[in-house]
């Protein structure tokens, strides 16, 4: 049996020392290979088009800006390429913004190296990844939100129902929600049914639209 092809990685970071450290670390892994490095979001887009990596590890803030827009473009133009945001900023709003435009992972630069390897493996398999401490803060902020101005009784949702709705707001599919929460897909459908009844929504499409439009906007800072 032939060995699987290594995961091809493009590094996007404006700091040469960070790129060098990542390249050295990743190339030491038996199943990974760094195929290129770039220092701006524009170069990141060109690099993906030319080098065809499987995974992009991208800083959130690079000269010229536009990282989120580049991620959005990639998610539409080349959706099979998975982007992991690799940043020193542990801001929940930043993470939510990244996931909303199509990022597959969010890893802090101060996290252990094993977290980055876990993220690469997870996103390559089609799932999403966020560092545990940040994920806990994201969920807590979601659960602590004040009632909606629409007067919808979201306080009637159980913690697990709220978690399902939160993941729907981030664009997760039913199987992805099931994997994230460690339950069966049928259980997720049961939660969706309960959410519809409690919120007075008529269809799954209405639940999805409700989640994306208004349910879990982060409070102003």
Secondary structure, 3 states (H helix, E strand, C coil): CCCCCCEEEEEECCCHHHHHHHHHHHHCCCCEEEEEEECCHHHHHHHHHHHCCCEEEECCCCCCCCHHHHHHHHHHHCCCCEEEEEECCCCHHHHHHHHHCCCCEEEECCCCHHHHHHHHHHHHCCCCEECHHHHHHHHHHHHCCCCCCCCCCHHHCCHHHHHHHHHHHCCCCHHHHHHHHCCCHHHHHHHHHHHHHHHCCCCHHHHHHHHHHHHCCCCCC
